């Protein structure tokens, strides 16, 4: 990252809501991107917790990787909550556990050298809880770390969440065995059918005997959320999934889960005021994906994903670096990504927007600024409204107001692929001060209105719309 774009945000260091920053280069006036980031940061505050610590060892936890610590961790959380909240401490050691449910004013803190090792037995995540599976609400296996309806809640520390998913546990539910049918597919179809029919969520019960994989970390209908410094590995599917939350900070997190199916890094869904900062993503699917519910259930809930800032993150393997969709039904708007680095032959796309005429919703006011891309496997910037090869339907997505500024890319097949629908084009896409080098194939532009290229080069040649 070039020196003039390197910044230290005082808001991140102090928890202040103002976007004050010190430039590592010469002083300059705030840009439009800075002003947009400041407006988003004004709605985000790091939650604070009482100065109380409760070690899980005080409640019988044994960190030898063999003893089941689920009850001890639950007892520590309950005791801390009953006393008014504070920090529940997981000290160095290997702590085997099932589902961990947080409560108001609880910071689950994993000290450096601590590993929460989640059991591979699905029954460790029962009873089933109210959750979302790929944008549709249901009752299913508990996420490994779960909070519902909590106020002021955190997962912090330099320890590790080890999901232990592998080809024989969780991942085989979607891939099947030896190329056989996916056990997950019938349950997914049933869930979507129930949603289309308007079956109440409480009656959409899965869990034991079914094969819908849980997320690793899910905070549902929570307010004032912090996830900081932890490393997350080998999730059954999506790693970090805030849903219907307000004021969310994900900072300094490492997601190391490149081998599993649908192993998205961080998927904020139908949230407001989200900061994702200084994180590293190496995933089996999208690194970051902003979502807003899916199809009929997304229209029922009808809550957008809005006001999010991604900055100073690194993306390695993944289907997309910064992604919006494919669950766009409730709408996604006011998203800013700046000063991020992305590179891998297994990173398919750097910037990705995906939807289709069944999902619907809107995507607008998206700004990517100062993105440094090394290598991508397919295309640097993709907007595709034919996701899953669906190009017609009753709910055309409204996608407009996409800006890409100060992006550099070193190699890849294409600089951009922009695919609208003939009945509903993508509108108002602007590239400014971008340089795409080492591109080996032609760009694709279909059903796009208002494509503007300003000081954009592809392989050293000025590009025209």
Secondary structure, DSSP 4 states (H G I P E B T S, - for coil): --GGG-EEEHHHHH--SS--EEESSS-----HHHHHHHHHHTT-------S-EEEGGGGT---EEEEE-HHHHHHHHHHHHHTT-EEEEE-SEEEEES-EE--TTEEEEE-TTEEEEE-S-GGGG-S-EEEEETTEEEEES--SEEEES-EEEEEESS-EEE---BTTBBHHHHH-STT---HHHHHHHHHHHHHHHT--GGG-B-STT--PPPPSEEEES-EEEEEES-EEE--SS-SEEEES-EEEEEES-EEEE-SSTT--SB--BS-EEEEEES-EEEESS-SEEEB---HHHHHHH---EEEEEEES-EE-SEEEEEEE-S--TT-EEEEEEES-EE--TTEEEEEEEE--TTT--EEEEEEEES-EEEE-SSEEEEEES-GGG----S---EEEEEEEES-EEEEBSEEEEEE-BTTB-EEEEEEEEEEE-SB-S--EEESEEEEEEEEEEETTEEP--
